[in-house]
């Protein structure tokens, strides 16, 4: 819609403001962000695509699980190592 009515306004920002108001979008900045992301996704603007961002988020979440497990295992091994080092009294 922004591209369609762009010739009716002096600047892109004026166009975005008008369309955001017409559509009832909270702020023009929200619409501007959506436009920029769409441009990245179609390849006309450099940046990380929506698919790349989703994949990166998934990989980070997937990578966090083994990290948490390693922290738990380190803590457990430290605990048991300390138990082995303690002198035991036999009664």
Residue, then its C-alpha position, 0 to 999 in steps of 0.5 A: x500500500x505504501x508503494x501504491x500511494x508513494x507518488x501522492x506524498x513528498x517523502x517516504x516518511x510522509x507516506x508511511x505516516x499516512x498509511x499507518x494512520x489510515x490502517x490504524x497501526x500504532x506508530x509509523x515506525x512499526x510500519x517502517x520496520x515492516x517495510x524494511x524487513x519486507x525489502x530485506x526478505x525480497x532481496x532489495x535491501x541487505x540484512x538478515x531475512x525473516x527465515x534466517x532470523x528464525x533459524x538463528x533463534x532456533x539454533x540458539x535455543x537448541x544450543x542452550x540445552x546442551x550448555x545447561x546440561x553441561x553446567x549441571x554435570x559440572x556442578x554434580x561432578x564438583x560435588x561428588x569430587x568434593x565428597x571423595x576428597x573428604x575424610x571419612x570416619x568409620x564408626 
